[in-house]
Amino acid sequence: MDLPRIFTIRESSHRIHNPFTSEKLATLGEALSPPPGTRMLDLACGTGEMLCTWARDHQITGTGVDISTVSIANARTRALELGVADRVAFTHGDASGHVSDEPVGIAACIGATWIGNGPAGTVELLRRSLAPGGMILIGEPYWRLDPPDQTTVEACHASAKEDFLPLPELLEQFGELGCDVVEMVLADQDSWDRYVAAQWLNIRRWLDENPDDELAPVLRAELTTAPARHVRYQREYLGWGVFALMNR
């Protein structure tokens, strides 16, 4: 059980595996200001940047779960770098079925709601680990502009327009799930650039070092078309944010 290799190649230099900069991650932490000792569960945690930096800056504790062996190894290294390895732990596994052994004050899934087949299922999964009065964090795309055609939809990594909602409707959906939206930090176009454009350099460096790899033709084709596709579609039409929710 592991993440396909192509994903770790694209994001080999990334500490945050979403269109969220370190500044926005810090802004979110400051906005929520979790009390020291708050226990957190981060499902599909990637390389653990949220857990590690919040353990350093806000003295939280917690556990991250991810399917990628590479990401989990990097998360453990990051915890050591920041001196928080005694406060955070990382587990390799399928986050879609993971429930914390003990209730947590913050249950998070940032940008991977496919583990619950969408926001509704992911909210329900996170609730299973949440202590009374705790907070859910969901990272989710939304339509920044109405996509005019199916080409735009697919260029934004969706199968159908209905896969994502406009921002007002997304917030209303959280309400229909019995949650109050109590905070949010949204990505912007620069955030998208830092996430997506950084992948192009990762791919190019990998291609230079691995010209005969079986993935080389696929990644060569991707690098040829990805920059123009990003600025034409994803950068313009797709928004993304992290939303803090509390049960009503």
C-alpha positions, 0 to 999 in steps of 0.5 A, spaced: 500 500 500 503 506 497 502 512 493 503 511 486 511 514 484 508 519 479 505 523 485 512 523 489 516 525 483 511 531 482 512 533 489 518 531 491 520 538 494 514 540 497 513 541 504 505 542 503 502 538 498 496 543 497 495 550 494 497 553 501 503 557 502 507 556 509 505 563 511 497 561 510 498 555 514 501 559 519 495 564 519 491 558 520 494 556 526 494 563 529 487 564 527 485 558 531 490 559 536 489 551 539 491 551 546 497 548 548 497 540 549 491 540 544 491 533 541 490 533 533 489 527 528 491 529 521 488 524 516 492 524 509 497 528 512 503 528 507 509 530 509 506 532 516 508 540 515 501 542 519 502 537 525 510 539 525 509 546 525 503 547 529 507 542 534 513 547 534 509 554 534 502 552 538 505 546 542 500 541 540 501 534 540 498 529 535 498 523 529 498 524 522 496 518 517 498 517 510 498 512 505 505 514 502 511 511 505 515 517 502 511 522 505 511 518 512 519 518 512 519 525 510 514 527 516 518 524 521 525 527 518 521 534 519 519 532 526 526 531 528 528 537 524 523 542 528 525 538 535 518 536 536 519 528 535 516 527 542 510 531 540 508 528 534 507 521 531 506 519 523 503 512 521 503 509 514 496 507 513 490 508 509 487 514 512 480 512 509 478 508 515 482 511 521 479 513 527 483 515 533 484 511 539 483 517 543 478 523 542 482 529 539 481 536 539 482 537 532 481 532 526 483 534 520 483 532 512 486 537 508 485 537 501 484 529 501 476 528 502 476 523 497 478 518 503 471 519 505 468 520 498 467 527 498 466 532 504 460 529 507 463 523 508 470 526 510 466 530 516 463 524 518 469 520 518 473 525 522 467 526 527 468 519 529 475 521 532 473 528 535 472 530 542 466 534 544 467 541 543 472 539 538 474 542 531 474 539 524 479 542 519 477 540 511 481 543 505 477 543 499 477 545 492 471 550 490 469 553 483 472 560 483 469 562 477 463 558 473 467 553 468 464 554 461 465 547 458 467 540 460 474 542 457 475 547 463 472 542 468 477 536 466 483 541 466 481 542 473 482 535 475 474 534 475 470 529 472 463 533 472 462 540 474 458 537 480 464 535 483 466 541 486 461 547 489 462 555 488 464 557 495 457 560 498 454 553 496 460 549 499 459 553 506 452 552 506 453 544 505 457 544 511 451 547 515 447 542 512 452 537 515 450 540 522 456 544 522 458 551 524 463 554 519 468 558 524 474 560 520 477 559 513 483 561 510 483 561 502 488 560 497 489 565 492 492 565 485 500 565 488 498 559 492 496 555 486 503 557 483 507 555 488 504 549 489 503 547 481 509 551 478 514 548 483 512 541 480 514 543 473 521 544 476 521 537 480 519 534 474 524 537 469 530 535 474 527 528 475 527 527 467 534 530 467 536 524 472 532 519 469 531 519 462 530 512 461 525 511 466 518 508 464 515 514 467 519 519 463 515 519 457 509 520 461 512 526 465 515 529 459 508 530 456 506 533 462 511 538 462 510 540 455 503 541 456 502 543 464 504 550 464 499 553 459 494 548 462 495 551 469 494 558 467 489 557 462 484 553 467 486 551 474 489 558 476 483 562 473 477 557 475 479 553 481 479 556 488 481 552 494 481 553 502 481 550 509 475 551 513 474 550 520 468 547 523 464 545 529 458 541 531 452 544 532 
